[in-house]
């Protein structure tokens, strides 16, 4: 019996569009799923549990209509839940995920077996994001169905370990679904993730720059204008190390001295919450280096498919050179 997620074989590309704080919403999720890749969003992108349920209904309704009209099967969608005592909505949002049988749950900041059991009760899957071996072992013990390996250079709360090493280290003890995150912006990058041993590529930053994302035009323009060296890894914004666009940090008046701190800085009344700070200070991964435009999801997926196929064909040619 396979230990890999069964939906993988039905995707048009082995890709999950990552759930991005403030950026991912129903429109983005729906278009991803229609185009054969997994669309996801954080439950907390909706201000209330009531609003969250409305988003679930909107997504379900749109995908069911798509399947009825086209006869095609949409990719599954997923919801990111923050599994941490500081999230007062966890219990309510989890109940809604069970009620509406959300196909995929992505857990962050805690792998709890009770959450896993609740999702498994209706046949749902749980993927958990990790940045190191110790976190992966704990999540594996909680019974998750997949591990999202957040490697160096990823957007948001990224790790610091090279993706090749991280995948190899985790695969020594974990044989379920492996999802790789970190600087994946092209179809060639997706192929590379699979060659390293991942089952799926986890793409965040590239999906900020689609027409269906909730990012502002200025945010998208900054991504296009930025290179890998323009991404700053700091704990100053949320108290946990994450990658941000340097130009947005500078625009917010954050100094080099502030960025060296290993704790969250005091933003004052103007940016008194992390959510307000993240609206002004924009996160992105080092994959910005290869992002040069803003496309509709359908066009981006088509481009990724072409690049992915080309990369695989090039690898076959390598086999002709090194047949032994």
N, C-alpha and C positions, 0 to 999 in steps of 0.2 A: 504493500500500500504506500502510495506517494506521500511524503511529508510536506510537499510544496502546495501552496495555495492553488486550488483547481481552476480559479478564474484566469490565471496567467495565460493559458492556452487560447483563450477567447479574445484577448486584447489585440488591437491593431499594432501596438508597440508595447514592449515591456516597461511601462512608465506609470508612475504615480505622480500627479501634480500635487505637490506638498501643501498642507494646510498652513496658510500664512496669516499671521495676526494682522487684522484690519484690512487685508488685501483680498482674501478669498471669500466669495459669496455664492449664492445660488446660480447666478448667470455663468460664472466661470466653471463651476462644478458641472452644470448641465451640458455645456458645450464640450467639456473634456470627455464626459461619458458618452455623448453622442458620437464623438470621433474616436472612440475605442480605447481611451486611456482612463485610468482611475482619477476621478475628481474628488477633492476633499476640502473641508473647511473646518476651522475651529468653532466649537459650540459657542465660545465666548465672543465671537465676532457679532453675535446678536446680544443685545443688552439684557434681555430677559429670557427665561425659560419658555415663556409663552411665545415670544418672537422666534426662538429657536425651533419650536414645534412647527410654526408656520413655514419656516424655511424647509424643514424636512418634508412637509406636505407639498410645497411648491416643487421641490426637486423630484419627488416621487411622481407627482402628476405629470410633469413635463416629460420625464423619461418613459412613463407608461404610454403617453400619447405618441411619443417618437417611435416606440416599438410597434404600436398598433398601426401607425401611418406608413412606416417603412418596411416592416417585416424584419428589421434588423434588431439584433440584441445590443442594448447599451451596456457599456462597461459598468461595473459596480461603483458606488460612491462611498465615501467614508467621512467620518467625523472625528475630530481631534478633541479628546477630553484631557484636561489637566487633572491628574490624579494626585492631589496634594491637599493637605489640611487647609491651606489658604484659599482654596476654591470652594466658596459656600454653595455653589450651584451643582456640584458634582452629583449628589444623590438625585436631584430632580432631573438633571439632564441625562443621567444614565437611565433612569426609568423611561424617559421619552425615547431613547435609543432602542430600548428593549420593546417598548410599545409599538414602534414603527419598524422594528427589525432592520436597523441600519446594517448593511452588509459588512462594512469594515469599520472598526474602531481603532484609532491611533492614540495610544496613551503616552503621556509625557509626565515627567517629574514623579514617577512612582509606578511600579508594576505590582498591582494588588490582585491576588488570586480571586477575591470576591468579585471584582470587576470582570475578570476573565470568565469566571463561571457564569455571570449574568449574561454576557454576550454569547457564550457557548450554548446557553439554554435554548436559543432559537436558531442556532446554526451559524451565527455571525463569527467573524474572525477578528483577532486582536493582534495588531502590530505595535511594538513598543520601540521608541527611539532611545539609543544609547550612544555614548561617546567613548566608552572604554570596556575592557573585558569584564571587570567586576560588575558593572551595571548589567551587562549582557547575561552573565551567569545568574544574577538575581531574577531577571525577567524570565529567563528560561525556566527557572524553578517555579515561577508563578504560572507557567503553562501557556505563555503567549504563542501565537501561531507564526509570528515572524518578528525579526529584529531589523530595525532601521538603523544602520550604522552611519552616524553623522560624523564625517571625517573632517580633516583640516580644510579650511577654505569655504565651508558651507555657509550659507546665510543664516541669520538668527543665532541661536545658541549652539554654536559649532564646537566640535572637539578640536584636538591638536594632532591627532595621529594620522599618518599617511594612509590613504585608502587601501593600498595594496597590502600593507601590514595588518590593518584592522580587519579586513575581510579574511585574510589567511588565519589570523589568530582566533577569530570567532568560529570559523568553520571547523576548527579542530574538535570542538565539543558540541556544536549546534548544527543539526541537519535539516531544520525546517527552513522556511522562506527567509532569504537574505535580501535586504533592500539597501542599496548604497546611495548615500547622499554626500554631495560635496563637489562643486565646480562642474556639474553636468549641465551643459547648455546646448549641445549639438547631438545629432544622430551618431556621430563618431564617438562621442563621449558615452552614449548609451551602450554602444557595442563594446567599448573598453570596460565598462562596468560589468558586463556579462562575462567578458574574457577574464576578469579578475576573480570571478566566482560568484558574483551577485546574481540573483534571479530577476530583480527589478531595479530600475533606476528611479531615484527620487529627485524630482526637479522642482525647485522653488523659484529662485531668482529669475530664470528664463520665463516663468509664467507671471511674473510681475508685469513684464512688457508684452502683454496681450490686450486686445481691445476690451475684453470682458472682465479684466481685473478691476479692483476698486481703487487702484493706485492713481494718484493725480498725474496729470501730464508732466508736471515739473519733476516728479519722482522718476518717471519713465525716461525723461530727457537726461537726467543725471546718470542713470544707469548706462545709457548709450555713450555718454561722455567719459565714463570712468574706466580705468584699467585695474588690473589685479592689485597694483601697489596703492591704489586709492581706497582700498577697503581696510578699515581699522578694526582690530580685535581688542575689545576693551570690556571691563566689568563696570565701567563708570555709569552706564545708562540704567541697568537693571540690577546691578549687584552680582550678576552672573556674566561671565565672559560671552560676548557675542560679536558678530561682525556687522559693521555699519559703514555707510558711505562717508568718507572723510569730508566731502564737501558739505554734507548736511550737518555734520558735527561742527564744522567751522561756522556755518550759517547760524547755528543755535548759540554761538558764543562760547563753545566749550574749548578750553585751552589744552595745550600739550600736558600741562601739569595735572589737569583734571583727568586726562586719559590714563595717566600712570597709576591712578588709584585703584585698589582692589576692592573697592566698595562703591555703592551707588552714591552719586553726588547729589547735593541738594539743589533741585531745579528752581525752588522758590514757588510762589503761588501760581505763576503763569503755566508751569508744567508740573503741577503738584501730584500727578499720578503717572504711572508707567505708560498707561494707554495714551495719555496726552503727549508724553514725551516721544513715543514711537510714531505719532502722527507727524511730528516735526523732524525727528531724527530718524533717517530712513535706513533700514537694514537691507543688506544684499551680500551675496557671496562673491568670491573671487572669479566666478564664472562670468561676471560682467564683462570681462576682457573680450569675449566673443559674441556679445549681444550688440547688434547694430541697428535694430529696428523695433517697431511695434506692429504685431500682426494679429489678425483674428485667430482664435484657437484652431479653427479648421485649417488655415494656411500654415500655421506653425507645425501642426501634427503632420501635414503633408510633406513639409520640408524635412522634418526629422526622419520620416520614413525613408525619403530619398537618400539622405546622408547615412542613415543606418545601413541600408542595403548596400550602398557603395563601399562603406567601411568593411562589411563582411566579405564582399567580393574581392577587395584588395587583400584580405587575409588569406583567401583561397589561393591567390596568386603566389603568396609567400610559401605556401605548401609545395608549389611546383618547384621552387628554388631549393627548399630544404625538405625533400621527400622522406628522408631518413630521420 
